[in-house]
Amino acid sequence: MAKLTDQEAMNLAIAEAKKGYGWVEPNPPVGCVILDKDRNLIATGYHGKFGKSHAEIEALKKVKNKKLLDGAHMFITLEPCSHFGKTPPCAVQLATLPFGSVTFGRVDPNPAVKGKGSLILRSSGMKAIKYKGDRTELDKLHDMFCYSYENTSTFVTIKIASSIDGQMALKSGESQWITCEESRLFAHELRARHGAVLVGRGTLNIDDPYLNVRHPKFKKFRGENKVVVIDPDGSILNNIQKYKISNYRSKKNIFVVTSNKIKSNNKHCQHISVSLKGKYLDLGQLKKTLFLNGIQSVLVEGGPLTVSQFLEQNEANKLCLFMSPSILGAKGGMSWTSELAIKKLSQKIALQNSTYEAIGSDILLTSYFKGAFS
């Protein structure tokens, strides 16, 4: 058996947690590793599906010889839950076991849990330790969940598919397909990971997309993922049922956002109204309102105007940029930043914690905007 350091154990727990991406939302992805008293690996587990048993319980199921738990060490990416939800509280069960220590990556920001899980463990005489190693990957793992609860606001990911010179379409509107098939499939996984897909009304008028999740791993959705449409003056509010997003999708999962000057009794969608900020909607207020409507995260797949408003109002949290090794040219293309104006170089939007990976023939850049992590 392999002896693991704290860093190695937490890295393995993070890898386990990622197996739940797209299945556990709105719960966070959580992974767990159990080492015996001599730090040998004896079990791993992860939260595999919303409403099902949590990572700690899944790991414990794999320990056939319970004597190995005497003085053992558990590593979890997030503080054990302390309340009755879809499942019983994990902290209460762990407190009855002879663990030597439980190390958790982050305090759970949910007010129903925050600090209470670790308190239950400590009250039983067990060591409950907040992880002191590198936090970069833990922050990324719990980015949406922690941001939304810590700010009572929806986490916003901007998703862009473009040529290497930043064009997301031709001026004619032609855009299918700039990126490769593997990128497009992964984009559907991103839809599965988020609470909703958000677009502007222009995207509906030009493309009339379904915006559903079409991925062989995530057949659970069947068109029922949530969609948010930005429609400031309500021009499409009262005929939203004519668009493809209404096909196979119940009205509870369609949100149309207008200014608070617009009144409607539309029976085919959820109508949300927010204040104007200048001539555009106040997106900070929108994020707060969406959170109150149970949407922790949105994947923005809109055009340049929608994207630029999130950037200009500093309300974007993450960028997923799929770049094809191709050139379309600015003269005949449409840049995803064509509606964004930076007047001074000192005002450039700097991103952080960037990673690059190959997706088929494309490159995926994943970066975070300032304020995405606490």
Secondary structure, 3 states (H helix, E strand, C coil): CCECCHHHHHHHHHHHHHHHCCCCCCCCCCEEEEECCCCEEEEEEECCCCCCCCHHHHHHHCCCCHHHHCCCEEEEEECCCCCCCCCCCHHHHHCCCCCCEEEEEECCCCCCCCCHHHHHHHHCCCEEEECCCCCHHHHHHCHHHHHHHHHCCCEEEEEEEEECCCEEEECCCCCCCCCCHHHHHHHHHHHHHCCEEEEEHHHHHHHCCCCCCCCCCCCCCCCCCEEEEECCCCCCHHHHHHCHHHCCCCHHHEEEEEECCCCCCCCCCEEEEECEECCEECHHHHHHHHHHCCCCEEEECCCHHHHHHHHHCCCCCEEEEEEECCCCCCCCEEECCCCCCCCCHHHCCCCEEEEEEEECCEEEEEEECCCCCC
